[in-house]
């Protein structure tokens, strides 16, 4: 895993953890924190980082309020929140 991917995972956990399990973040928040002006290039890597974290049970990824499986294809906007144990 690259250093950018590791940083994205860490930032997602930090941002989601700061909000708590009742609130969520957008992957763009992590991309902006890591990528600065070039954040748009990190949107796909941020979504991939969220998928990896969801597969490990560290976060929950939702779309329109419905929990998404990390094993399935995601379409459209997503939100990321920490788990209770997160």
PDB file with SEQRES, HELIX, SHEET and CRYST1 records, atoms N, CA, C and O in Angstrom:
SEQRES   1 A   86  UNK UNK UNK UNK UNK UNK UNK UNK UNK UNK UNK UNK UNK          
SEQRES   2 A   86  UNK UNK UNK UNK UNK UNK UNK UNK UNK UNK UNK UNK UNK          
SEQRES   3 A   86  UNK UNK UNK UNK UNK UNK UNK UNK UNK UNK UNK UNK UNK          
SEQRES   4 A   86  UNK UNK UNK UNK UNK UNK UNK UNK UNK UNK UNK UNK UNK          
SEQRES   5 A   86  UNK UNK UNK UNK UNK UNK UNK UNK UNK UNK UNK UNK UNK          
SEQRES   6 A   86  UNK UNK UNK UNK UNK UNK UNK UNK UNK UNK UNK UNK UNK          
SEQRES   7 A   86  UNK UNK UNK UNK UNK UNK UNK UNK                              
HELIX    1 AA1 UNK A    3  UNK A   19  1                                  17    
HELIX    2 AA2 UNK A   27  UNK A   35  1                                   9    
HELIX    3 AA3 UNK A   36  UNK A   42  5                                   7    
HELIX    4 AA4 UNK A   43  UNK A   55  1                                  13    
SHEET    1 AA1 3 UNK A  66  UNK A  67  0                                        
SHEET    2 AA1 3 UNK A  59  UNK A  63 -1                                        
SHEET    3 AA1 3 UNK A  79  UNK A  82 -1                                        
CRYST1    1.000    1.000    1.000  90.00  90.00  90.00 P 1           1          
ATOM      1  N   UNK A   1       0.846  -1.172   0.000  1.00  0.00           N  
ATOM      2  CA  UNK A   1       0.000   0.000   0.000  1.00  0.00           C  
ATOM      3  C   UNK A   1       0.896   1.242   0.000  1.00  0.00           C  
ATOM      4  O   UNK A   1       1.884   1.305   0.732  1.00  0.00           O  
ATOM      5  N   UNK A   2       0.543   2.215  -0.819  1.00  0.00           N  
ATOM      6  CA  UNK A   2       1.363   3.425  -0.935  1.00  0.00           C  
ATOM      7  C   UNK A   2       1.173   4.322   0.288  1.00  0.00           C  
ATOM      8  O   UNK A   2       0.233   4.151   1.064  1.00  0.00           O  
ATOM      9  N   UNK A   3       2.077   5.271   0.438  1.00  0.00           N  
ATOM     10  CA  UNK A   3       1.976   6.198   1.569  1.00  0.00           C  
ATOM     11  C   UNK A   3       0.720   7.065   1.468  1.00  0.00           C  
ATOM     12  O   UNK A   3       0.133   7.410   2.493  1.00  0.00           O  
ATOM     13  N   UNK A   4       0.299   7.422   0.254  1.00  0.00           N  
ATOM     14  CA  UNK A   4      -0.922   8.206   0.087  1.00  0.00           C  
ATOM     15  C   UNK A   4      -2.125   7.389   0.522  1.00  0.00           C  
ATOM     16  O   UNK A   4      -3.015   7.911   1.192  1.00  0.00           O  
ATOM     17  N   UNK A   5      -2.168   6.115   0.152  1.00  0.00           N  
ATOM     18  CA  UNK A   5      -3.276   5.249   0.559  1.00  0.00           C  
ATOM     19  C   UNK A   5      -3.325   5.105   2.082  1.00  0.00           C  
ATOM     20  O   UNK A   5      -4.402   5.127   2.678  1.00  0.00           O  
ATOM     21  N   UNK A   6      -2.162   4.960   2.700  1.00  0.00           N  
ATOM     22  CA  UNK A   6      -2.093   4.862   4.154  1.00  0.00           C  
ATOM     23  C   UNK A   6      -2.570   6.154   4.808  1.00  0.00           C  
ATOM     24  O   UNK A   6      -3.311   6.124   5.791  1.00  0.00           O  
ATOM     25  N   UNK A   7      -2.143   7.288   4.257  1.00  0.00           N  
ATOM     26  CA  UNK A   7      -2.566   8.581   4.796  1.00  0.00           C  
ATOM     27  C   UNK A   7      -4.067   8.763   4.655  1.00  0.00           C  
ATOM     28  O   UNK A   7      -4.716   9.262   5.574  1.00  0.00           O  
ATOM     29  N   UNK A   8      -4.630   8.366   3.513  1.00  0.00           N  
ATOM     30  CA  UNK A   8      -6.078   8.475   3.328  1.00  0.00           C  
ATOM     31  C   UNK A   8      -6.827   7.646   4.367  1.00  0.00           C  
ATOM     32  O   UNK A   8      -7.806   8.117   4.947  1.00  0.00           O  
ATOM     33  N   UNK A   9      -6.382   6.433   4.604  1.00  0.00           N  
ATOM     34  CA  UNK A   9      -7.030   5.595   5.610  1.00  0.00           C  
ATOM     35  C   UNK A   9      -6.957   6.251   6.984  1.00  0.00           C  
ATOM     36  O   UNK A   9      -7.952   6.304   7.707  1.00  0.00           O  
ATOM     37  N   UNK A  10      -5.789   6.742   7.336  1.00  0.00           N  
ATOM     38  CA  UNK A  10      -5.596   7.369   8.647  1.00  0.00           C  
ATOM     39  C   UNK A  10      -6.494   8.607   8.790  1.00  0.00           C  
ATOM     40  O   UNK A  10      -7.121   8.808   9.830  1.00  0.00           O  
ATOM     41  N   UNK A  11      -6.548   9.426   7.745  1.00  0.00           N  
ATOM     42  CA  UNK A  11      -7.361  10.648   7.786  1.00  0.00           C  
ATOM     43  C   UNK A  11      -8.848  10.308   7.855  1.00  0.00           C  
ATOM     44  O   UNK A  11      -9.597  10.957   8.585  1.00  0.00           O  
ATOM     45  N   UNK A  12      -9.279   9.302   7.107  1.00  0.00           N  
ATOM     46  CA  UNK A  12     -10.680   8.879   7.181  1.00  0.00           C  
ATOM     47  C   UNK A  12     -11.020   8.466   8.603  1.00  0.00           C  
ATOM     48  O   UNK A  12     -12.046   8.884   9.141  1.00  0.00           O  
ATOM     49  N   UNK A  13     -10.176   7.653   9.217  1.00  0.00           N  
ATOM     50  CA  UNK A  13     -10.428   7.216  10.590  1.00  0.00           C  
ATOM     51  C   UNK A  13     -10.426   8.392  11.556  1.00  0.00           C  
ATOM     52  O   UNK A  13     -11.264   8.455  12.456  1.00  0.00           O  
ATOM     53  N   UNK A  14      -9.494   9.325  11.380  1.00  0.00           N  
ATOM     54  CA  UNK A  14      -9.421  10.492  12.261  1.00  0.00           C  
ATOM     55  C   UNK A  14     -10.657  11.379  12.115  1.00  0.00           C  
ATOM     56  O   UNK A  14     -11.265  11.769  13.112  1.00  0.00           O  
ATOM     57  N   UNK A  15     -11.028  11.698  10.875  1.00  0.00           N  
ATOM     58  CA  UNK A  15     -12.181  12.573  10.646  1.00  0.00           C  
ATOM     59  C   UNK A  15     -13.482  11.923  11.105  1.00  0.00           C  
ATOM     60  O   UNK A  15     -14.289  12.550  11.792  1.00  0.00           O  
ATOM     61  N   UNK A  16     -13.680  10.666  10.723  1.00  0.00           N  
ATOM     62  CA  UNK A  16     -14.907   9.960  11.117  1.00  0.00           C  
ATOM     63  C   UNK A  16     -14.947   9.756  12.627  1.00  0.00           C  
ATOM     64  O   UNK A  16     -16.004   9.871  13.246  1.00  0.00           O  
ATOM     65  N   UNK A  17     -13.804   9.456  13.210  1.00  0.00           N  
ATOM     66  CA  UNK A  17     -13.737   9.269  14.654  1.00  0.00           C  
ATOM     67  C   UNK A  17     -14.062  10.543  15.412  1.00  0.00           C  
ATOM     68  O   UNK A  17     -14.708  10.501  16.459  1.00  0.00           O  
ATOM     69  N   UNK A  18     -13.617  11.671  14.889  1.00  0.00           N  
ATOM     70  CA  UNK A  18     -13.899  12.955  15.534  1.00  0.00           C  
ATOM     71  C   UNK A  18     -15.395  13.281  15.494  1.00  0.00           C  
ATOM     72  O   UNK A  18     -15.911  13.944  16.394  1.00  0.00           O  
ATOM     73  N   UNK A  19     -16.079  12.824  14.468  1.00  0.00           N  
ATOM     74  CA  UNK A  19     -17.527  13.066  14.349  1.00  0.00           C  
ATOM     75  C   UNK A  19     -18.352  12.068  15.147  1.00  0.00           C  
ATOM     76  O   UNK A  19     -19.471  12.369  15.563  1.00  0.00           O  
ATOM     77  N   UNK A  20     -17.799  10.880  15.360  1.00  0.00           N  
ATOM     78  CA  UNK A  20     -18.523   9.851  16.097  1.00  0.00           C  
ATOM     79  C   UNK A  20     -19.441   9.045  15.188  1.00  0.00           C  
ATOM     80  O   UNK A  20     -19.667   9.424  14.039  1.00  0.00           O  
ATOM     81  N   UNK A  21     -19.970   7.937  15.696  1.00  0.00           N  
ATOM     82  CA  UNK A  21     -20.762   7.021  14.866  1.00  0.00           C  
ATOM     83  C   UNK A  21     -22.121   7.578  14.436  1.00  0.00           C  
ATOM     84  O   UNK A  21     -22.767   6.998  13.564  1.00  0.00           O  
ATOM     85  N   UNK A  22     -22.562   8.673  15.019  1.00  0.00           N  
ATOM     86  CA  UNK A  22     -23.864   9.238  14.654  1.00  0.00           C  
ATOM     87  C   UNK A  22     -23.771  10.173  13.442  1.00  0.00           C  
ATOM     88  O   UNK A  22     -24.792  10.525  12.851  1.00  0.00           O  
ATOM     89  N   UNK A  23     -22.550  10.573  13.073  1.00  0.00           N  
ATOM     90  CA  UNK A  23     -22.375  11.496  11.954  1.00  0.00           C  
ATOM     91  C   UNK A  23     -21.372  10.918  10.970  1.00  0.00           C  
ATOM     92  O   UNK A  23     -20.606  10.018  11.316  1.00  0.00           O  
ATOM     93  N   UNK A  24     -21.374  11.429   9.748  1.00  0.00           N  
ATOM     94  CA  UNK A  24     -20.517  10.866   8.699  1.00  0.00           C  
ATOM     95  C   UNK A  24     -19.688  11.945   8.029  1.00  0.00           C  
ATOM     96  O   UNK A  24     -19.905  13.142   8.218  1.00  0.00           O  
ATOM     97  N   UNK A  25     -18.733  11.483   7.240  1.00  0.00           N  
ATOM     98  CA  UNK A  25     -17.905  12.368   6.434  1.00  0.00           C  
ATOM     99  C   UNK A  25     -18.061  11.991   4.967  1.00  0.00           C  
ATOM    100  O   UNK A  25     -18.534  10.905   4.633  1.00  0.00           O  
ATOM    101  N   UNK A  26     -17.664  12.892   4.122  1.00  0.00           N  
ATOM    102  CA  UNK A  26     -17.609  12.635   2.691  1.00  0.00           C  
ATOM    103  C   UNK A  26     -16.170  12.249   2.346  1.00  0.00           C  
ATOM    104  O   UNK A  26     -15.241  12.791   2.945  1.00  0.00           O  
ATOM    105  N   UNK A  27     -15.958  11.339   1.411  1.00  0.00           N  
ATOM    106  CA  UNK A  27     -14.581  10.994   1.048  1.00  0.00           C  
ATOM    107  C   UNK A  27     -13.789  12.206   0.544  1.00  0.00           C  
ATOM    108  O   UNK A  27     -12.559  12.211   0.608  1.00  0.00           O  
ATOM    109  N   UNK A  28     -14.484  13.227   0.046  1.00  0.00           N  
ATOM    110  CA  UNK A  28     -13.770  14.424  -0.423  1.00  0.00           C  
ATOM    111  C   UNK A  28     -13.061  15.133   0.723  1.00  0.00           C  
ATOM    112  O   UNK A  28     -12.048  15.797   0.500  1.00  0.00           O  
ATOM    113  N   UNK A  29     -13.574  15.003   1.948  1.00  0.00           N  
ATOM    114  CA  UNK A  29     -12.919  15.628   3.090  1.00  0.00           C  
ATOM    115  C   UNK A  29     -11.539  15.017   3.307  1.00  0.00           C  
ATOM    116  O   UNK A  29     -10.578  15.734   3.585  1.00  0.00           O  
ATOM    117  N   UNK A  30     -11.440  13.706   3.182  1.00  0.00           N  
ATOM    118  CA  UNK A  30     -10.149  13.037   3.328  1.00  0.00           C  
ATOM    119  C   UNK A  30      -9.241  13.386   2.150  1.00  0.00           C  
ATOM    120  O   UNK A  30      -8.048  13.630   2.331  1.00  0.00           O  
ATOM    121  N   UNK A  31      -9.807  13.408   0.951  1.00  0.00           N  
ATOM    122  CA  UNK A  31      -9.012  13.740  -0.233  1.00  0.00           C  
ATOM    123  C   UNK A  31      -8.443  15.148  -0.116  1.00  0.00           C  
ATOM    124  O   UNK A  31      -7.286  15.375  -0.470  1.00  0.00           O  
ATOM    125  N   UNK A  32      -9.231  16.089   0.372  1.00  0.00           N  
ATOM    126  CA  UNK A  32      -8.754  17.469   0.541  1.00  0.00           C  
ATOM    127  C   UNK A  32      -7.666  17.554   1.598  1.00  0.00           C  
ATOM    128  O   UNK A  32      -6.683  18.277   1.433  1.00  0.00           O  
ATOM    129  N   UNK A  33      -7.846  16.810   2.688  1.00  0.00           N  
ATOM    130  CA  UNK A  33      -6.861  16.844   3.767  1.00  0.00           C  
ATOM    131  C   UNK A  33      -5.512  16.289   3.315  1.00  0.00           C  
ATOM    132  O   UNK A  33      -4.464  16.769   3.749  1.00  0.00           O  
ATOM    133  N   UNK A  34      -5.536  15.297   2.459  1.00  0.00           N  
ATOM    134  CA  UNK A  34      -4.293  14.668   2.001  1.00  0.00           C  
ATOM    135  C   UNK A  34      -3.738  15.351   0.747  1.00  0.00           C  
ATOM    136  O   UNK A  34      -2.527  15.528   0.622  1.00  0.00           O  
ATOM    137  N   UNK A  35      -4.619  15.732  -0.176  1.00  0.00           N  
ATOM    138  CA  UNK A  35      -4.174  16.204  -1.483  1.00  0.00           C  
ATOM    139  C   UNK A  35      -4.077  17.689  -1.690  1.00  0.00           C  
ATOM    140  O   UNK A  35      -3.522  18.136  -2.694  1.00  0.00           O  
ATOM    141  N   UNK A  36      -4.607  18.478  -0.756  1.00  0.00           N  
ATOM    142  CA  UNK A  36      -4.561  19.928  -0.939  1.00  0.00           C  
ATOM    143  C   UNK A  36      -5.237  20.340  -2.239  1.00  0.00           C  
ATOM    144  O   UNK A  36      -6.359  19.920  -2.520  1.00  0.00           O  
ATOM    145  N   UNK A  37      -4.559  21.157  -3.027  1.00  0.00           N  
ATOM    146  CA  UNK A  37      -5.110  21.659  -4.290  1.00  0.00           C  
ATOM    147  C   UNK A  37      -5.435  20.533  -5.278  1.00  0.00           C  
ATOM    148  O   UNK A  37      -6.347  20.675  -6.093  1.00  0.00           O  
ATOM    149  N   UNK A  38      -4.711  19.438  -5.217  1.00  0.00           N  
ATOM    150  CA  UNK A  38      -4.927  18.322  -6.136  1.00  0.00           C  
ATOM    151  C   UNK A  38      -5.868  17.269  -5.586  1.00  0.00           C  
ATOM    152  O   UNK A  38      -5.780  16.103  -5.973  1.00  0.00           O  
ATOM    153  N   UNK A  39      -6.766  17.653  -4.692  1.00  0.00           N  
ATOM    154  CA  UNK A  39      -7.627  16.696  -3.997  1.00  0.00           C  
ATOM    155  C   UNK A  39      -8.509  15.880  -4.932  1.00  0.00           C  
ATOM    156  O   UNK A  39      -8.809  14.721  -4.644  1.00  0.00           O  
ATOM    157  N   UNK A  40      -8.925  16.466  -6.042  1.00  0.00           N  
ATOM    158  CA  UNK A  40      -9.837  15.744  -6.940  1.00  0.00           C  
ATOM    159  C   UNK A  40      -9.209  14.451  -7.476  1.00  0.00           C  
ATOM    160  O   UNK A  40      -9.909  13.468  -7.720  1.00  0.00           O  
ATOM    161  N   UNK A  41      -7.905  14.464  -7.652  1.00  0.00           N  
ATOM    162  CA  UNK A  41      -7.201  13.272  -8.126  1.00  0.00           C  
ATOM    163  C   UNK A  41      -7.246  12.145  -7.098  1.00  0.00           C  
ATOM    164  O   UNK A  41      -7.010  10.984  -7.432  1.00  0.00           O  
ATOM    165  N   UNK A  42      -7.547  12.489  -5.855  1.00  0.00           N  
ATOM    166  CA  UNK A  42      -7.554  11.488  -4.786  1.00  0.00           C  
ATOM    167  C   UNK A  42      -8.950  10.967  -4.448  1.00  0.00           C  
ATOM    168  O   UNK A  42      -9.105  10.206  -3.493  1.00  0.00           O  
ATOM    169  N   UNK A  43      -9.955  11.360  -5.204  1.00  0.00           N  
ATOM    170  CA  UNK A  43     -11.310  10.901  -4.900  1.00  0.00           C  
ATOM    171  C   UNK A  43     -11.448   9.380  -5.050  1.00  0.00           C  
ATOM    172  O   UNK A  43     -11.992   8.726  -4.160  1.00  0.00           O  
ATOM    173  N   UNK A  44     -10.972   8.818  -6.144  1.00  0.00           N  
ATOM    174  CA  UNK A  44     -11.050   7.354  -6.298  1.00  0.00           C  
ATOM    175  C   UNK A  44     -10.213   6.642  -5.241  1.00  0.00           C  
ATOM    176  O   UNK A  44     -10.684   5.669  -4.651  1.00  0.00           O  
ATOM    177  N   UNK A  45      -8.971   7.099  -4.981  1.00  0.00           N  
ATOM    178  CA  UNK A  45      -8.214   6.465  -3.898  1.00  0.00           C  
ATOM    179  C   UNK A  45      -8.884   6.609  -2.530  1.00  0.00           C  
ATOM    180  O   UNK A  45      -8.770   5.711  -1.696  1.00  0.00           O  
ATOM    181  N   UNK A  46      -9.577   7.720  -2.287  1.00  0.00           N  
ATOM    182  CA  UNK A  46     -10.267   7.901  -1.006  1.00  0.00           C  
ATOM    183  C   UNK A  46     -11.429   6.921  -0.885  1.00  0.00           C  
ATOM    184  O   UNK A  46     -11.650   6.342   0.178  1.00  0.00           O  
ATOM    185  N   UNK A  47     -12.158   6.739  -1.960  1.00  0.00           N  
ATOM    186  CA  UNK A  47     -13.249   5.757  -1.957  1.00  0.00           C  
ATOM    187  C   UNK A  47     -12.684   4.344  -1.768  1.00  0.00           C  
ATOM    188  O   UNK A  47     -13.287   3.527  -1.072  1.00  0.00           O  
ATOM    189  N   UNK A  48     -11.546   4.055  -2.375  1.00  0.00           N  
ATOM    190  CA  UNK A  48     -10.910   2.739  -2.204  1.00  0.00           C  
ATOM    191  C   UNK A  48     -10.448   2.539  -0.760  1.00  0.00           C  
ATOM    192  O   UNK A  48     -10.567   1.447  -0.206  1.00  0.00           O  
ATOM    193  N   UNK A  49      -9.923   3.605  -0.164  1.00  0.00           N  
ATOM    194  CA  UNK A  49      -9.509   3.518   1.239  1.00  0.00           C  
ATOM    195  C   UNK A  49     -10.721   3.242   2.129  1.00  0.00           C  
ATOM    196  O   UNK A  49     -10.639   2.444   3.063  1.00  0.00           O  
ATOM    197  N   UNK A  50     -11.835   3.896   1.843  1.00  0.00           N  
ATOM    198  CA  UNK A  50     -13.062   3.651   2.608  1.00  0.00           C  
ATOM    199  C   UNK A  50     -13.516   2.207   2.445  1.00  0.00           C  
ATOM    200  O   UNK A  50     -13.975   1.584   3.402  1.00  0.00           O  
ATOM    201  N   UNK A  51     -13.389   1.682   1.246  1.00  0.00           N  
ATOM    202  CA  UNK A  51     -13.779   0.291   0.990  1.00  0.00           C  
ATOM    203  C   UNK A  51     -12.909  -0.671   1.819  1.00  0.00           C  
ATOM    204  O   UNK A  51     -13.421  -1.607   2.432  1.00  0.00           O  
ATOM    205  N   UNK A  52     -11.601  -0.431   1.829  1.00  0.00           N  
ATOM    206  CA  UNK A  52     -10.703  -1.287   2.611  1.00  0.00           C  
ATOM    207  C   UNK A  52     -11.048  -1.230   4.098  1.00  0.00           C  
ATOM    208  O   UNK A  52     -11.093  -2.256   4.776  1.00  0.00           O  
ATOM    209  N   UNK A  53     -11.291  -0.017   4.593  1.00  0.00           N  
ATOM    210  CA  UNK A  53     -11.632   0.145   6.008  1.00  0.00           C  
ATOM    211  C   UNK A  53     -12.967  -0.519   6.323  1.00  0.00           C  
ATOM    212  O   UNK A  53     -13.121  -1.117   7.387  1.00  0.00           O  
ATOM    213  N   UNK A  54     -13.924  -0.423   5.422  1.00  0.00           N  
ATOM    214  CA  UNK A  54     -15.221  -1.070   5.626  1.00  0.00           C  
ATOM    215  C   UNK A  54     -15.070  -2.591   5.638  1.00  0.00           C  
ATOM    216  O   UNK A  54     -15.721  -3.277   6.426  1.00  0.00           O  
ATOM    217  N   UNK A  55     -14.216  -3.112   4.767  1.00  0.00           N  
ATOM    218  CA  UNK A  55     -13.989  -4.556   4.716  1.00  0.00           C  
ATOM    219  C   UNK A  55     -13.373  -5.068   6.019  1.00  0.00           C  
ATOM    220  O   UNK A  55     -13.583  -6.218   6.404  1.00  0.00           O  
ATOM    221  N   UNK A  56     -12.615  -4.209   6.689  1.00  0.00           N  
ATOM    222  CA  UNK A  56     -11.999  -4.580   7.967  1.00  0.00           C  
ATOM    223  C   UNK A  56     -12.904  -4.244   9.154  1.00  0.00           C  
ATOM    224  O   UNK A  56     -12.531  -4.488  10.301  1.00  0.00           O  
ATOM    225  N   UNK A  57     -14.084  -3.689   8.888  1.00  0.00           N  
ATOM    226  CA  UNK A  57     -15.019  -3.378   9.953  1.00  0.00           C  
ATOM    227  C   UNK A  57     -14.699  -2.117  10.726  1.00  0.00           C  
ATOM    228  O   UNK A  57     -15.232  -1.911  11.817  1.00  0.00           O  
ATOM    229  N   UNK A  58     -13.840  -1.269  10.184  1.00  0.00           N  
ATOM    230  CA  UNK A  58     -13.444  -0.041  10.880  1.00  0.00           C  
ATOM    231  C   UNK A  58     -14.411   1.106  10.635  1.00  0.00           C  
ATOM    232  O   UNK A  58     -14.571   1.977  11.490  1.00  0.00           O  
ATOM    233  N   UNK A  59     -15.065   1.113   9.460  1.00  0.00           N  
ATOM    234  CA  UNK A  59     -16.034   2.151   9.123  1.00  0.00           C  
ATOM    235  C   UNK A  59     -17.251   1.507   8.468  1.00  0.00           C  
ATOM    236  O   UNK A  59     -17.221   0.348   8.053  1.00  0.00           O  
ATOM    237  N   UNK A  60     -18.314   2.290   8.389  1.00  0.00           N  
ATOM    238  CA  UNK A  60     -19.514   1.908   7.659  1.00  0.00           C  
ATOM    239  C   UNK A  60     -19.664   2.908   6.530  1.00  0.00           C  
ATOM    240  O   UNK A  60     -19.563   4.116   6.748  1.00  0.00           O  
ATOM    241  N   UNK A  61     -19.903   2.419   5.335  1.00  0.00           N  
ATOM    242  CA  UNK A  61     -20.100   3.280   4.174  1.00  0.00           C  
ATOM    243  C   UNK A  61     -21.569   3.214   3.803  1.00  0.00           C  
ATOM    244  O   UNK A  61     -22.150   2.133   3.702  1.00  0.00           O  
ATOM    245  N   UNK A  62     -22.170   4.390   3.598  1.00  0.00           N  
ATOM    246  CA  UNK A  62     -23.583   4.448   3.266  1.00  0.00           C  
ATOM    247  C   UNK A  62     -23.815   5.284   2.009  1.00  0.00           C  
ATOM    248  O   UNK A  62     -22.988   6.103   1.609  1.00  0.00           O  
ATOM    249  N   UNK A  63     -24.973   5.041   1.410  1.00  0.00           N  
ATOM    250  CA  UNK A  63     -25.464   5.852   0.304  1.00  0.00           C  
ATOM    251  C   UNK A  63     -26.968   5.982   0.495  1.00  0.00           C  
ATOM    252  O   UNK A  63     -27.685   4.985   0.581  1.00  0.00           O  
ATOM    253  N   UNK A  64     -27.428   7.207   0.560  1.00  0.00           N  
ATOM    254  CA  UNK A  64     -28.859   7.476   0.802  1.00  0.00           C  
ATOM    255  C   UNK A  64     -29.356   6.775   2.056  1.00  0.00           C  
ATOM    256  O   UNK A  64     -30.487   6.292   2.107  1.00  0.00           O  
ATOM    257  N   UNK A  65     -28.500   6.725   3.060  1.00  0.00           N  
ATOM    258  CA  UNK A  65     -28.876   6.140   4.339  1.00  0.00           C  
ATOM    259  C   UNK A  65     -28.795   4.628   4.418  1.00  0.00           C  
ATOM    260  O   UNK A  65     -29.034   4.051   5.479  1.00  0.00           O  
ATOM    261  N   UNK A  66     -28.462   3.974   3.308  1.00  0.00           N  
ATOM    262  CA  UNK A  66     -28.371   2.516   3.281  1.00  0.00           C  
ATOM    263  C   UNK A  66     -26.909   2.080   3.360  1.00  0.00           C  
ATOM    264  O   UNK A  66     -26.052   2.603   2.648  1.00  0.00           O  
ATOM    265  N   UNK A  67     -26.643   1.123   4.231  1.00  0.00           N  
ATOM    266  CA  UNK A  67     -25.280   0.611   4.356  1.00  0.00           C  
ATOM    267  C   UNK A  67     -24.887  -0.136   3.086  1.00  0.00           C  
ATOM    268  O   UNK A  67     -25.662  -0.926   2.546  1.00  0.00           O  
ATOM    269  N   UNK A  68     -23.668   0.128   2.621  1.00  0.00           N  
ATOM    270  CA  UNK A  68     -23.148  -0.513   1.418  1.00  0.00           C  
ATOM    271  C   UNK A  68     -22.175  -1.625   1.791  1.00  0.00           C  
ATOM    272  O   UNK A  68     -21.437  -1.515   2.771  1.00  0.00           O  
ATOM    273  N   UNK A  69     -22.179  -2.673   1.018  1.00  0.00           N  
ATOM    274  CA  UNK A  69     -21.235  -3.765   1.210  1.00  0.00           C  
ATOM    275  C   UNK A  69     -19.911  -3.392   0.544  1.00  0.00           C  
ATOM    276  O   UNK A  69     -19.904  -2.892  -0.581  1.00  0.00           O  
ATOM    277  N   UNK A  70     -18.798  -3.631   1.225  1.00  0.00           N  
ATOM    278  CA  UNK A  70     -17.511  -3.352   0.587  1.00  0.00           C  
ATOM    279  C   UNK A  70     -17.220  -4.282  -0.583  1.00  0.00           C  
ATOM    280  O   UNK A  70     -16.336  -4.004  -1.393  1.00  0.00           O  
ATOM    281  N   UNK A  71     -17.956  -5.382  -0.676  1.00  0.00           N  
ATOM    282  CA  UNK A  71     -17.729  -6.347  -1.746  1.00  0.00           C  
ATOM    283  C   UNK A  71     -18.495  -6.023  -3.026  1.00  0.00           C  
ATOM    284  O   UNK A  71     -18.241  -6.624  -4.070  1.00  0.00           O  
ATOM    285  N   UNK A  72     -19.423  -5.087  -2.951  1.00  0.00           N  
ATOM    286  CA  UNK A  72     -20.244  -4.764  -4.113  1.00  0.00           C  
ATOM    287  C   UNK A  72     -19.824  -3.443  -4.742  1.00  0.00           C  
ATOM    288  O   UNK A  72     -19.107  -2.652  -4.130  1.00  0.00           O  
ATOM    289  N   UNK A  73     -20.278  -3.213  -5.973  1.00  0.00           N  
ATOM    290  CA  UNK A  73     -19.982  -1.962  -6.677  1.00  0.00           C  
ATOM    291  C   UNK A  73     -20.772  -0.818  -6.044  1.00  0.00           C  
ATOM    292  O   UNK A  73     -21.936  -0.981  -5.678  1.00  0.00           O  
ATOM    293  N   UNK A  74     -20.125   0.338  -5.920  1.00  0.00           N  
ATOM    294  CA  UNK A  74     -20.780   1.519  -5.370  1.00  0.00           C  
ATOM    295  C   UNK A  74     -21.001   2.511  -6.498  1.00  0.00           C  
ATOM    296  O   UNK A  74     -20.136   2.701  -7.353  1.00  0.00           O  
ATOM    297  N   UNK A  75     -22.167   3.141  -6.491  1.00  0.00           N  
ATOM    298  CA  UNK A  75     -22.473   4.189  -7.461  1.00  0.00           C  
ATOM    299  C   UNK A  75     -22.938   5.425  -6.712  1.00  0.00           C  
ATOM    300  O   UNK A  75     -23.614   5.334  -5.687  1.00  0.00           O  
ATOM    301  N   UNK A  76     -22.567   6.565  -7.235  1.00  0.00           N  
ATOM    302  CA  UNK A  76     -23.041   7.816  -6.661  1.00  0.00           C  
ATOM    303  C   UNK A  76     -22.318   8.204  -5.393  1.00  0.00           C  
ATOM    304  O   UNK A  76     -21.319   7.592  -5.015  1.00  0.00           O  
ATOM    305  N   UNK A  77     -22.839   9.239  -4.734  1.00  0.00           N  
ATOM    306  CA  UNK A  77     -22.193   9.764  -3.534  1.00  0.00           C  
ATOM    307  C   UNK A  77     -22.276   8.775  -2.371  1.00  0.00           C  
ATOM    308  O   UNK A  77     -23.260   8.052  -2.213  1.00  0.00           O  
ATOM    309  N   UNK A  78     -21.228   8.766  -1.575  1.00  0.00           N  
ATOM    310  CA  UNK A  78     -21.194   7.919  -0.391  1.00  0.00           C  
ATOM    311  C   UNK A  78     -20.844   8.771   0.821  1.00  0.00           C  
ATOM    312  O   UNK A  78     -20.312   9.875   0.700  1.00  0.00           O  
ATOM    313  N   UNK A  79     -21.156   8.231   1.981  1.00  0.00           N  
ATOM    314  CA  UNK A  79     -20.788   8.830   3.252  1.00  0.00           C  
ATOM    315  C   UNK A  79     -20.081   7.758   4.067  1.00  0.00           C  
ATOM    316  O   UNK A  79     -20.335   6.565   3.901  1.00  0.00           O  
ATOM    317  N   UNK A  80     -19.192   8.197   4.948  1.00  0.00           N  
ATOM    318  CA  UNK A  80     -18.392   7.278   5.759  1.00  0.00           C  
ATOM    319  C   UNK A  80     -18.566   7.659   7.225  1.00  0.00           C  
ATOM    320  O   UNK A  80     -18.452   8.827   7.596  1.00  0.00           O  
ATOM    321  N   UNK A  81     -18.842   6.654   8.049  1.00  0.00           N  
ATOM    322  CA  UNK A  81     -18.912   6.907   9.488  1.00  0.00           C  
ATOM    323  C   UNK A  81     -18.168   5.806  10.202  1.00  0.00           C  
ATOM    324  O   UNK A  81     -17.997   4.701   9.687  1.00  0.00           O  
ATOM    325  N   UNK A  82     -17.736   6.130  11.382  1.00  0.00           N  
ATOM    326  CA  UNK A  82     -17.025   5.144  12.181  1.00  0.00           C  
ATOM    327  C   UNK A  82     -18.031   4.146  12.759  1.00  0.00           C  
ATOM    328  O   UNK A  82     -19.225   4.429  12.862  1.00  0.00           O  
ATOM    329  N   UNK A  83     -17.532   3.011  13.121  1.00  0.00           N  
ATOM    330  CA  UNK A  83     -18.372   2.020  13.794  1.00  0.00           C  
ATOM    331  C   UNK A  83     -18.339   2.318  15.292  1.00  0.00           C  
ATOM    332  O   UNK A  83     -17.509   3.100  15.757  1.00  0.00           O  
ATOM    333  N   UNK A  84     -19.218   1.711  16.022  1.00  0.00           N  
ATOM    334  CA  UNK A  84     -19.229   1.907  17.469  1.00  0.00           C  
ATOM    335  C   UNK A  84     -17.880   1.537  18.084  1.00  0.00           C  
ATOM    336  O   UNK A  84     -17.408   2.188  19.016  1.00  0.00           O  
ATOM    337  N   UNK A  85     -17.265   0.471  17.541  1.00  0.00           N  
ATOM    338  CA  UNK A  85     -15.974   0.036  18.056  1.00  0.00           C  
ATOM    339  C   UNK A  85     -14.805   0.733  17.379  1.00  0.00           C  
ATOM    340  O   UNK A  85     -13.674   0.685  17.862  1.00  0.00           O  
ATOM    341  N   UNK A  86     -15.097   1.396  16.232  1.00  0.00           N  
ATOM    342  CA  UNK A  86     -14.214   2.071  15.335  1.00  0.00           C  
ATOM    343  C   UNK A  86     -12.937   2.542  15.786  1.00  0.00           C  
ATOM    344  O   UNK A  86     -12.182   3.122  15.006  1.00  0.00           O  
TER     345      UNK A  86                                                      
END                                                                             
